[in-house]
Amino acid sequence: MERDLKVSRPLKLYGQELTGSSYAIARMNMVIHDMEGESVRGNSMTNPKFRETDTSLKKFDIVVANPMWNQPFDPSVYPQMVCRS
């Protein structure tokens, strides 16, 4: 289904994975599917790696997330978290 959103092609994949196994799977999929982009390791909630030169968070056209809500965390760490659609 085509949307009105204008997205640059080819698509590039950017991802930040907490665990080594998830990171390895992401890198493997990028190679298998001949995708461009960047995959890095780290906690995206406490230390997001994709930033602009002024240190603000990088903005993307499309975002897919698998939040870690099934893992224990201290809610006070994320007091300003806002979900937007």
RAQUI-V631388 format. One record per helix or strand. SS is the DSSP state (hx for helix, st for strand). FROM is the first residue (numbers start at 0). TO is the last residue. Records with the same first field share a line. If there is no record, write none. Layout:
SS = FROM-TO, FROM-TO
This chain:
st = 11-16, 35-40, 50-50, 56-56
hx = 19-31, 74-77
